[in-house]
Amino acid sequence: METTDSVAGKLAGRGVLAVLACVLLCGCRATSAESRPGVAESRPGVAESRPGSLATDAVGIRHMPVTTWIGSGSYAVVVSMKTYDDPQWRQVVEALQEKHGASVIVYPYCVWEARRELARIFPRYACFVAHPNEAGRDFVVAVHRLTRTLDTDPYTDVIWGILTGYDAADALRIARHKEPLTVRRGAAGTALDLALFDEGVWYSESEKNAMWEKRAGGKAEKNNAPTTPPPHWWTC
């Protein structure tokens, strides 16, 4: 999927749409529908490449043009145009695409703009690749809500996660990891089977100041929990 033309370049000259996107950035919503025919294009080695069109969908989300590459697996990578146009972060997307046979959805400004293409593909898994400056509280909330709107029921429609890192190299290391992950420490605010972990702690929801703690080499023991969680809660 290497190309000398950036996604931003494909959208050059659409200044009116860019201004509109800035206005809609916070909510990506509009009250009226407007559509323009999408321009289909093909690229070697991909099944389909379909830029979207400016329109308002069934849940009232206003879309800027969205570029999609269709993969062979039931896995989608969703990424902003700004992040995708960064060569280092693009490597993260390409690593996931190669690893999972993933489709790639590139949205211009707001993650909600990816909704229509994500619903069309309806993958089993979705990875939202985000620069650390993008992956704040509002982004997490938006992804959580977005992934519940791909069909008509109120439940989550895809197994999803957000991939970011301190920098692109950190995210790429995660994307390229193929060995099974082993979780050795656990912490929870409700019952947790500490026998599955080397170390861990969980706090009772029904009994005040009750906690169960397991240290390395030991067994789970019930202890009196302080009103304020101890420091190891945050580092466990």
PyRosetta script that sets phi, psi and omega in degrees:
from pyrosetta import init, pose_from_sequence

init()
pose = pose_from_sequence("METTDSVAGKLAGRGVLAVLACVLLCGCRATSAESRPGVAESRPGVAESRPGSLATDAVGIRHMPVTTWIGSGSYAVVVSMKTYDDPQWRQVVEALQEKHGASVIVYPYCVWEARRELARIFPRYACFVAHPNEAGRDFVVAVHRLTRTLDTDPYTDVIWGILTGYDAADALRIARHKEPLTVRRGAAGTALDLALFDEGVWYSESEKNAMWEKRAGGKAEKNNAPTTPPPHWWTC")
pose.set_psi(1, 13.7)
pose.set_omega(1, 176.4)
pose.set_phi(2, -65.1)
pose.set_psi(2, 139.5)
pose.set_omega(2, 178.8)
pose.set_phi(3, -152.9)
pose.set_psi(3, 149.3)
pose.set_omega(3, 178.9)
pose.set_phi(4, -83.1)
pose.set_psi(4, -14.3)
pose.set_omega(4, 178.7)
pose.set_phi(5, -94.5)
pose.set_psi(5, 123.3)
pose.set_omega(5, 176.2)
pose.set_phi(6, -75.0)
pose.set_psi(6, 158.0)
pose.set_omega(6, 175.8)
pose.set_phi(7, -60.6)
pose.set_psi(7, -35.8)
pose.set_omega(7, 178.8)
pose.set_phi(8, -61.2)
pose.set_psi(8, -36.1)
pose.set_omega(8, -179.9)
pose.set_phi(9, -64.0)
pose.set_psi(9, -34.4)
pose.set_omega(9, -179.6)
pose.set_phi(10, -66.6)
pose.set_psi(10, -25.3)
pose.set_omega(10, -177.7)
pose.set_phi(11, -96.4)
pose.set_psi(11, 1.5)
pose.set_omega(11, -178.7)
pose.set_phi(12, -62.5)
pose.set_psi(12, 144.9)
pose.set_omega(12, 179.0)
pose.set_phi(13, 90.4)
pose.set_psi(13, -6.2)
pose.set_omega(13, 179.1)
pose.set_phi(14, -102.1)
pose.set_psi(14, 57.6)
pose.set_omega(14, -173.9)
pose.set_phi(15, -60.0)
pose.set_psi(15, -36.4)
pose.set_omega(15, -179.8)
pose.set_phi(16, -62.4)
pose.set_psi(16, -42.1)
pose.set_omega(16, -179.9)
pose.set_phi(17, -67.7)
pose.set_psi(17, -36.3)
pose.set_omega(17, 179.9)
pose.set_phi(18, -64.9)
pose.set_psi(18, -42.3)
pose.set_omega(18, 177.4)
pose.set_phi(19, -62.9)
pose.set_psi(19, -43.3)
pose.set_omega(19, 179.0)
pose.set_phi(20, -61.6)
pose.set_psi(20, -38.7)
pose.set_omega(20, -179.9)
pose.set_phi(21, -64.0)
pose.set_psi(21, -38.3)
pose.set_omega(21, 178.6)
pose.set_phi(22, -63.1)
pose.set_psi(22, -38.6)
pose.set_omega(22, 179.1)
pose.set_phi(23, -66.4)
pose.set_psi(23, -36.3)
pose.set_omega(23, -175.6)
pose.set_phi(24, -92.5)
pose.set_psi(24, 3.5)
pose.set_omega(24, -169.7)
pose.set_phi(25, -57.3)
pose.set_psi(25, -42.6)
pose.set_omega(25, -174.7)
pose.set_phi(26, -69.2)
pose.set_psi(26, -41.1)
pose.set_omega(26, -175.7)
pose.set_phi(27, -117.2)
pose.set_psi(27, -17.6)
pose.set_omega(27, -178.4)
pose.set_phi(28, 54.0)
pose.set_psi(28, 34.7)
pose.set_omega(28, -177.1)
pose.set_phi(29, -122.7)
pose.set_psi(29, 152.6)
pose.set_omega(29, 177.0)
pose.set_phi(30, -149.5)
pose.set_psi(30, 162.1)
pose.set_omega(30, -177.4)
pose.set_phi(31, -98.7)
pose.set_psi(31, -15.1)
pose.set_omega(31, 179.9)
pose.set_phi(32, -123.1)
pose.set_psi(32, 154.0)
pose.set_omega(32, -177.4)
pose.set_phi(33, -100.3)
pose.set_psi(33, 141.6)
pose.set_omega(33, 174.4)
pose.set_phi(34, -142.8)
pose.set_psi(34, 135.3)
pose.set_omega(34, -178.8)
pose.set_phi(35, -135.1)
pose.set_psi(35, 150.4)
pose.set_omega(35, 174.0)
pose.set_phi(36, -132.9)
pose.set_psi(36, 142.0)
pose.set_omega(36, -178.8)
pose.set_phi(37, -59.3)
pose.set_psi(37, 134.7)
pose.set_omega(37, 175.0)
pose.set_phi(38, -74.9)
pose.set_psi(38, 157.6)
pose.set_omega(38, -179.8)
pose.set_phi(39, -110.2)
pose.set_psi(39, 111.7)
pose.set_omega(39, -179.0)
pose.set_phi(40, -74.5)
pose.set_psi(40, 142.4)
pose.set_omega(40, 176.3)
pose.set_phi(41, -143.1)
pose.set_psi(41, 161.6)
pose.set_omega(41, 179.7)
pose.set_phi(42, -126.6)
pose.set_psi(42, 150.2)
pose.set_omega(42, 177.5)
pose.set_phi(43, -133.0)
pose.set_psi(43, 144.6)
pose.set_omega(43, 179.3)
pose.set_phi(44, -59.7)
pose.set_psi(44, 136.3)
pose.set_omega(44, 173.3)
pose.set_phi(45, 86.7)
pose.set_psi(45, 2.4)
pose.set_omega(45, 177.4)
pose.set_phi(46, -126.4)
pose.set_psi(46, 150.6)
pose.set_omega(46, -176.5)
pose.set_phi(47, -73.0)
pose.set_psi(47, -34.7)
pose.set_omega(47, -175.5)
pose.set_phi(48, -161.6)
pose.set_psi(48, 145.2)
pose.set_omega(48, 172.0)
pose.set_phi(49, -133.9)
pose.set_psi(49, 112.8)
pose.set_omega(49, -172.1)
pose.set_phi(50, -130.2)
pose.set_psi(50, 97.3)
pose.set_omega(50, 172.7)
pose.set_phi(51, -61.2)
pose.set_psi(51, 143.1)
pose.set_omega(51, 179.6)
pose.set_phi(52, -82.2)
pose.set_psi(52, -167.3)
pose.set_omega(52, -180.0)
pose.set_phi(53, -135.0)
pose.set_psi(53, 162.7)
pose.set_omega(53, 177.8)
pose.set_phi(54, -76.8)
pose.set_psi(54, 116.4)
pose.set_omega(54, -177.1)
pose.set_phi(55, -162.7)
pose.set_psi(55, 167.1)
pose.set_omega(55, 174.4)
pose.set_phi(56, -110.2)
pose.set_psi(56, 125.1)
pose.set_omega(56, -175.4)
pose.set_phi(57, -91.6)
pose.set_psi(57, -170.3)
pose.set_omega(57, -171.3)
pose.set_phi(58, -63.7)
pose.set_psi(58, -25.7)
pose.set_omega(58, 179.9)
pose.set_phi(59, -100.8)
pose.set_psi(59, 12.8)
pose.set_omega(59, 173.3)
pose.set_phi(60, 83.7)
pose.set_psi(60, 20.5)
pose.set_omega(60, -179.2)
pose.set_phi(61, -92.1)
pose.set_psi(61, 125.4)
pose.set_omega(61, -179.3)
pose.set_phi(62, -85.1)
pose.set_psi(62, 126.6)
pose.set_omega(62, -173.9)
pose.set_phi(63, -106.4)
pose.set_psi(63, 133.9)
pose.set_omega(63, 163.0)
pose.set_phi(64, -88.2)
pose.set_psi(64, 168.1)
pose.set_omega(64, 178.4)
pose.set_phi(65, -57.2)
pose.set_psi(65, 130.0)
pose.set_omega(65, -179.0)
pose.set_phi(66, -117.9)
pose.set_psi(66, 132.2)
pose.set_omega(66, -179.5)
pose.set_phi(67, -100.1)
pose.set_psi(67, 132.2)
pose.set_omega(67, -176.3)
pose.set_phi(68, -130.6)
pose.set_psi(68, 133.3)
pose.set_omega(68, 168.7)
pose.set_phi(69, -112.6)
pose.set_psi(69, 125.9)
pose.set_omega(69, -176.0)
pose.set_phi(70, -89.4)
pose.set_psi(70, 126.8)
pose.set_omega(70, 179.3)
pose.set_phi(71, -100.2)
pose.set_psi(71, -176.3)
pose.set_omega(71, -176.7)
pose.set_phi(72, -92.6)
pose.set_psi(72, -16.7)
pose.set_omega(72, -176.4)
pose.set_phi(73, -103.3)
pose.set_psi(73, 170.4)
pose.set_omega(73, 178.4)
pose.set_phi(74, -90.5)
pose.set_psi(74, 60.8)
pose.set_omega(74, -175.0)
pose.set_phi(75, -146.6)
pose.set_psi(75, 133.7)
pose.set_omega(75, 179.5)
pose.set_phi(76, -126.1)
pose.set_psi(76, 139.1)
pose.set_omega(76, 173.3)
pose.set_phi(77, -107.2)
pose.set_psi(77, 125.0)
pose.set_omega(77, -178.3)
pose.set_phi(78, -114.5)
pose.set_psi(78, 127.0)
pose.set_omega(78, -173.7)
pose.set_phi(79, -148.9)
pose.set_psi(79, 148.8)
pose.set_omega(79, 177.9)
pose.set_phi(80, -75.1)
pose.set_psi(80, 155.4)
pose.set_omega(80, 178.4)
pose.set_phi(81, -59.7)
pose.set_psi(81, -41.3)
pose.set_omega(81, -178.6)
pose.set_phi(82, -61.4)
pose.set_psi(82, -44.3)
pose.set_omega(82, 179.9)
pose.set_phi(83, -70.1)
pose.set_psi(83, -40.8)
pose.set_omega(83, -179.1)
pose.set_phi(84, -65.6)
pose.set_psi(84, -32.4)
pose.set_omega(84, -178.8)
pose.set_phi(85, -78.4)
pose.set_psi(85, -7.1)
pose.set_omega(85, 173.1)
pose.set_phi(86, -83.6)
pose.set_psi(86, 116.6)
pose.set_omega(86, -174.8)
pose.set_phi(87, -53.4)
pose.set_psi(87, -36.9)
pose.set_omega(87, -179.0)
pose.set_phi(88, -70.3)
pose.set_psi(88, -40.9)
pose.set_omega(88, 178.9)
pose.set_phi(89, -74.6)
pose.set_psi(89, -27.1)
pose.set_omega(89, 176.6)
pose.set_phi(90, -63.5)
pose.set_psi(90, -32.4)
pose.set_omega(90, 176.8)
pose.set_phi(91, -60.5)
pose.set_psi(91, -33.9)
pose.set_omega(91, 177.9)
pose.set_phi(92, -64.6)
pose.set_psi(92, -45.8)
pose.set_omega(92, 178.5)
pose.set_phi(93, -61.1)
pose.set_psi(93, -45.2)
pose.set_omega(93, -177.2)
pose.set_phi(94, -67.6)
pose.set_psi(94, -33.6)
pose.set_omega(94, 176.6)
pose.set_phi(95, -63.8)
pose.set_psi(95, -42.0)
pose.set_omega(95, 177.9)
pose.set_phi(96, -68.3)
pose.set_psi(96, -38.3)
pose.set_omega(96, 179.4)
pose.set_phi(97, -62.5)
pose.set_psi(97, -43.4)
pose.set_omega(97, 179.5)
pose.set_phi(98, -70.0)
pose.set_psi(98, -39.6)
pose.set_omega(98, -176.0)
pose.set_phi(99, -68.2)
pose.set_psi(99, -37.1)
pose.set_omega(99, -172.8)
pose.set_phi(100, -116.2)
pose.set_psi(100, 1.7)
pose.set_omega(100, -172.8)
pose.set_phi(101, 59.4)
pose.set_psi(101, 41.5)
pose.set_omega(101, -167.9)
pose.set_phi(102, -80.9)
pose.set_psi(102, 149.6)
pose.set_omega(102, 164.5)
pose.set_phi(103, -78.3)
pose.set_psi(103, 154.6)
pose.set_omega(103, -179.9)
pose.set_phi(104, -126.3)
pose.set_psi(104, 127.4)
pose.set_omega(104, 177.9)
pose.set_phi(105, -117.4)
pose.set_psi(105, 118.9)
pose.set_omega(105, -179.8)
pose.set_phi(106, -110.2)
pose.set_psi(106, 115.7)
pose.set_omega(106, -179.4)
pose.set_phi(107, -104.4)
pose.set_psi(107, 148.6)
pose.set_omega(107, -173.9)
pose.set_phi(108, -69.2)
pose.set_psi(108, -49.5)
pose.set_omega(108, -171.3)
pose.set_phi(109, -134.6)
pose.set_psi(109, -46.6)
pose.set_omega(109, -170.6)
pose.set_phi(110, -120.3)
pose.set_psi(110, 135.7)
pose.set_omega(110, -175.3)
pose.set_phi(111, -60.0)
pose.set_psi(111, -25.4)
pose.set_omega(111, 178.0)
pose.set_phi(112, -64.2)
pose.set_psi(112, -22.4)
pose.set_omega(112, 179.3)
pose.set_phi(113, -65.4)
pose.set_psi(113, -18.9)
pose.set_omega(113, 180.0)
pose.set_phi(114, -84.5)
pose.set_psi(114, -5.6)
pose.set_omega(114, -172.0)
pose.set_phi(115, -58.6)
pose.set_psi(115, -48.2)
pose.set_omega(115, -174.5)
pose.set_phi(116, -62.0)
pose.set_psi(116, -44.5)
pose.set_omega(116, 179.2)
pose.set_phi(117, -69.9)
pose.set_psi(117, -36.0)
pose.set_omega(117, 177.9)
pose.set_phi(118, -64.9)
pose.set_psi(118, -39.5)
pose.set_omega(118, 177.5)
pose.set_phi(119, -68.2)
pose.set_psi(119, -35.3)
pose.set_omega(119, 179.3)
pose.set_phi(120, -66.7)
pose.set_psi(120, -43.5)
pose.set_omega(120, 179.1)
pose.set_phi(121, -74.7)
pose.set_psi(121, -40.0)
pose.set_omega(121, -179.5)
pose.set_phi(122, 47.1)
pose.set_psi(122, 64.3)
pose.set_omega(122, -178.5)
pose.set_phi(123, -76.3)
pose.set_psi(123, 165.0)
pose.set_omega(123, 174.8)
pose.set_phi(124, -77.2)
pose.set_psi(124, -34.2)
pose.set_omega(124, -178.8)
pose.set_phi(125, -125.7)
pose.set_psi(125, 147.7)
pose.set_omega(125, 175.6)
pose.set_phi(126, -140.6)
pose.set_psi(126, 132.0)
pose.set_omega(126, 177.1)
pose.set_phi(127, -116.2)
pose.set_psi(127, 121.4)
pose.set_omega(127, 179.1)
pose.set_phi(128, -96.8)
pose.set_psi(128, 104.8)
pose.set_omega(128, -179.7)
pose.set_phi(129, -84.3)
pose.set_psi(129, 127.4)
pose.set_omega(129, -174.1)
pose.set_phi(130, -143.4)
pose.set_psi(130, 136.8)
pose.set_omega(130, 170.3)
pose.set_phi(131, -62.4)
pose.set_psi(131, 146.6)
pose.set_omega(131, -178.3)
pose.set_phi(132, -56.3)
pose.set_psi(132, -28.6)
pose.set_omega(132, 177.3)
pose.set_phi(133, -70.9)
pose.set_psi(133, -20.7)
pose.set_omega(133, 177.8)
pose.set_phi(134, -87.8)
pose.set_psi(134, -31.5)
pose.set_omega(134, -168.5)
pose.set_phi(135, -85.4)
pose.set_psi(135, 57.2)
pose.set_omega(135, 176.8)
pose.set_phi(136, -95.4)
pose.set_psi(136, -170.3)
pose.set_omega(136, -176.9)
pose.set_phi(137, -58.6)
pose.set_psi(137, -45.4)
pose.set_omega(137, -177.3)
pose.set_phi(138, -62.6)
pose.set_psi(138, -36.4)
pose.set_omega(138, 179.2)
pose.set_phi(139, -66.2)
pose.set_psi(139, -44.1)
pose.set_omega(139, 179.5)
pose.set_phi(140, -61.8)
pose.set_psi(140, -44.0)
pose.set_omega(140, 178.0)
pose.set_phi(141, -61.3)
pose.set_psi(141, -44.1)
pose.set_omega(141, -179.2)
pose.set_phi(142, -62.6)
pose.set_psi(142, -42.8)
pose.set_omega(142, 179.4)
pose.set_phi(143, -66.0)
pose.set_psi(143, -41.8)
pose.set_omega(143, 179.0)
pose.set_phi(144, -59.2)
pose.set_psi(144, -42.8)
pose.set_omega(144, -179.8)
pose.set_phi(145, -74.7)
pose.set_psi(145, -40.8)
pose.set_omega(145, -179.9)
pose.set_phi(146, -57.5)
pose.set_psi(146, -43.7)
pose.set_omega(146, -175.2)
pose.set_phi(147, -73.3)
pose.set_psi(147, 0.2)
pose.set_omega(147, 174.6)
pose.set_phi(148, -105.0)
pose.set_psi(148, 6.6)
pose.set_omega(148, -175.3)
pose.set_phi(149, -118.3)
pose.set_psi(149, 16.0)
pose.set_omega(149, -177.5)
pose.set_phi(150, -78.0)
pose.set_psi(150, -17.9)
pose.set_omega(150, 172.7)
pose.set_phi(151, -139.0)
pose.set_psi(151, -164.8)
pose.set_omega(151, -170.8)
pose.set_phi(152, -89.1)
pose.set_psi(152, -12.9)
pose.set_omega(152, 179.1)
pose.set_phi(153, -86.1)
pose.set_psi(153, 164.7)
pose.set_omega(153, -174.2)
pose.set_phi(154, -86.2)
pose.set_psi(154, 5.2)
pose.set_omega(154, -172.6)
pose.set_phi(155, -95.2)
pose.set_psi(155, 160.7)
pose.set_omega(155, 179.3)
pose.set_phi(156, -62.1)
pose.set_psi(156, 134.9)
pose.set_omega(156, -171.9)
pose.set_phi(157, -103.7)
pose.set_psi(157, -6.6)
pose.set_omega(157, -175.7)
pose.set_phi(158, -151.2)
pose.set_psi(158, 146.2)
pose.set_omega(158, 173.7)
pose.set_phi(159, -80.8)
pose.set_psi(159, 114.6)
pose.set_omega(159, -169.5)
pose.set_phi(160, -127.6)
pose.set_psi(160, 160.7)
pose.set_omega(160, 175.3)
pose.set_phi(161, -154.8)
pose.set_psi(161, 163.9)
pose.set_omega(161, 177.9)
pose.set_phi(162, -113.3)
pose.set_psi(162, 125.4)
pose.set_omega(162, 177.7)
pose.set_phi(163, -106.8)
pose.set_psi(163, 118.0)
pose.set_omega(163, 175.4)
pose.set_phi(164, -141.6)
pose.set_psi(164, -170.7)
pose.set_omega(164, 179.1)
pose.set_phi(165, -175.1)
pose.set_psi(165, 171.4)
pose.set_omega(165, 177.1)
pose.set_phi(166, -58.4)
pose.set_psi(166, -35.9)
pose.set_omega(166, 173.7)
pose.set_phi(167, -150.4)
pose.set_psi(167, 179.7)
pose.set_omega(167, -176.9)
pose.set_phi(168, -62.6)
pose.set_psi(168, -36.3)
pose.set_omega(168, -179.9)
pose.set_phi(169, -62.7)
pose.set_psi(169, -37.7)
pose.set_omega(169, 178.1)
pose.set_phi(170, -65.0)
pose.set_psi(170, -45.6)
pose.set_omega(170, 178.5)
pose.set_phi(171, -65.7)
pose.set_psi(171, -36.7)
pose.set_omega(171, 179.6)
pose.set_phi(172, -65.9)
pose.set_psi(172, -39.0)
pose.set_omega(172, 176.9)
pose.set_phi(173, -59.0)
pose.set_psi(173, -41.1)
pose.set_omega(173, 178.7)
pose.set_phi(174, -68.1)
pose.set_psi(174, -43.3)
pose.set_omega(174, -177.9)
pose.set_phi(175, -63.2)
pose.set_psi(175, -34.2)
pose.set_omega(175, -177.0)
pose.set_phi(176, -85.6)
pose.set_psi(176, -9.1)
pose.set_omega(176, -177.8)
pose.set_phi(177, -67.7)
pose.set_psi(177, 128.9)
pose.set_omega(177, -176.6)
pose.set_phi(178, -120.7)
pose.set_psi(178, -18.6)
pose.set_omega(178, -179.4)
pose.set_phi(179, -74.8)
pose.set_psi(179, 151.3)
pose.set_omega(179, 178.2)
pose.set_phi(180, -59.2)
pose.set_psi(180, 141.2)
pose.set_omega(180, 178.3)
pose.set_phi(181, -85.7)
pose.set_psi(181, 137.9)
pose.set_omega(181, 178.1)
pose.set_phi(182, -112.4)
pose.set_psi(182, 117.5)
pose.set_omega(182, 178.5)
pose.set_phi(183, -90.8)
pose.set_psi(183, 117.9)
pose.set_omega(183, -175.9)
pose.set_phi(184, -104.9)
pose.set_psi(184, -20.7)
pose.set_omega(184, -179.0)
pose.set_phi(185, -128.3)
pose.set_psi(185, 141.5)
pose.set_omega(185, -179.6)
pose.set_phi(186, -138.8)
pose.set_psi(186, 152.4)
pose.set_omega(186, 177.5)
pose.set_phi(187, -147.6)
pose.set_psi(187, 142.0)
pose.set_omega(187, -177.6)
pose.set_phi(188, -154.6)
pose.set_psi(188, 156.9)
pose.set_omega(188, 176.0)
pose.set_phi(189, -97.4)
pose.set_psi(189, 13.5)
pose.set_omega(189, 176.8)
pose.set_phi(190, -148.7)
pose.set_psi(190, -180.0)
pose.set_omega(190, -174.1)
pose.set_phi(191, -57.5)
pose.set_psi(191, 136.1)
pose.set_omega(191, -179.0)
pose.set_phi(192, -141.1)
pose.set_psi(192, 133.8)
pose.set_omega(192, 179.8)
pose.set_phi(193, -76.5)
pose.set_psi(193, 95.5)
pose.set_omega(193, -175.7)
pose.set_phi(194, -71.3)
pose.set_psi(194, -12.5)
pose.set_omega(194, 176.8)
pose.set_phi(195, -64.5)
pose.set_psi(195, -19.4)
pose.set_omega(195, -179.1)
pose.set_phi(196, -83.0)
pose.set_psi(196, -7.1)
pose.set_omega(196, -174.7)
pose.set_phi(197, -123.1)
pose.set_psi(197, 155.7)
pose.set_omega(197, 172.7)
pose.set_phi(198, -70.6)
pose.set_psi(198, -39.2)
pose.set_omega(198, 178.4)
pose.set_phi(199, -143.1)
pose.set_psi(199, 153.3)
pose.set_omega(199, 176.9)
pose.set_phi(200, 176.8)
pose.set_psi(200, 172.5)
pose.set_omega(200, 180.0)
pose.set_phi(201, -153.2)
pose.set_psi(201, 144.0)
pose.set_omega(201, 170.0)
pose.set_phi(202, -143.5)
pose.set_psi(202, 151.6)
pose.set_omega(202, -174.5)
pose.set_phi(203, -113.7)
pose.set_psi(203, 138.1)
pose.set_omega(203, -177.1)
pose.set_phi(204, -71.7)
pose.set_psi(204, 139.4)
pose.set_omega(204, 174.7)
pose.set_phi(205, -87.8)
pose.set_psi(205, -18.1)
pose.set_omega(205, -173.1)
pose.set_phi(206, -111.3)
pose.set_psi(206, -19.3)
pose.set_omega(206, -177.9)
pose.set_phi(207, -118.0)
pose.set_psi(207, 118.0)
pose.set_omega(207, -176.1)
pose.set_phi(208, -62.4)
pose.set_psi(208, 136.4)
pose.set_omega(208, 176.3)
pose.set_phi(209, 59.6)
pose.set_psi(209, 25.3)
pose.set_omega(209, 177.5)
pose.set_phi(210, -104.5)
pose.set_psi(210, 134.7)
pose.set_omega(210, 178.1)
pose.set_phi(211, -145.0)
pose.set_psi(211, 153.9)
pose.set_omega(211, 174.9)
pose.set_phi(212, -119.3)
pose.set_psi(212, 131.5)
pose.set_omega(212, -174.7)
pose.set_phi(213, -133.0)
pose.set_psi(213, 139.6)
pose.set_omega(213, 176.2)
pose.set_phi(214, -127.6)
pose.set_psi(214, 125.1)
pose.set_omega(214, 177.1)
pose.set_phi(215, -103.0)
pose.set_psi(215, 162.3)
pose.set_omega(215, -176.4)
pose.set_phi(216, -53.8)
pose.set_psi(216, 127.0)
pose.set_omega(216, 178.4)
pose.set_phi(217, 82.9)
pose.set_psi(217, -3.9)
pose.set_omega(217, -177.7)
pose.set_phi(218, -111.3)
pose.set_psi(218, -167.6)
pose.set_omega(218, 177.8)
pose.set_phi(219, -115.7)
pose.set_psi(219, 162.4)
pose.set_omega(219, 179.5)
pose.set_phi(220, -67.5)
pose.set_psi(220, 132.4)
pose.set_omega(220, -180.0)
pose.set_phi(221, -131.4)
pose.set_psi(221, 143.7)
pose.set_omega(221, 177.7)
pose.set_phi(222, -82.3)
pose.set_psi(222, 132.1)
pose.set_omega(222, -179.8)
pose.set_phi(223, -132.8)
pose.set_psi(223, 167.5)
pose.set_omega(223, 176.1)
pose.set_phi(224, -85.7)
pose.set_psi(224, 119.1)
pose.set_omega(224, -177.1)
pose.set_phi(225, -87.5)
pose.set_psi(225, 136.9)
pose.set_omega(225, 174.5)
pose.set_phi(226, -69.1)
pose.set_psi(226, 158.6)
pose.set_omega(226, 179.2)
pose.set_phi(227, -61.3)
pose.set_psi(227, -37.8)
pose.set_omega(227, 175.2)
pose.set_phi(228, -97.1)
pose.set_psi(228, 127.9)
pose.set_omega(228, -179.0)
pose.set_phi(229, -55.9)
pose.set_psi(229, 140.3)
pose.set_omega(229, -179.9)
pose.set_phi(230, -69.0)
pose.set_psi(230, 165.2)
pose.set_omega(230, -176.8)
pose.set_phi(231, -57.0)
pose.set_psi(231, -34.4)
pose.set_omega(231, -175.5)
pose.set_phi(232, -68.8)
pose.set_psi(232, -14.8)
pose.set_omega(232, 174.8)
pose.set_phi(233, -60.1)
pose.set_psi(233, -37.2)
pose.set_omega(233, -175.3)
pose.set_phi(234, -85.0)
pose.set_psi(234, -19.0)
pose.set_omega(234, -176.9)
pose.set_phi(235, -108.5)
pose.set_psi(235, -6.2)
pose.set_omega(235, -176.9)
pose.set_phi(236, -62.4)
pose.dump_pdb("model.pdb")
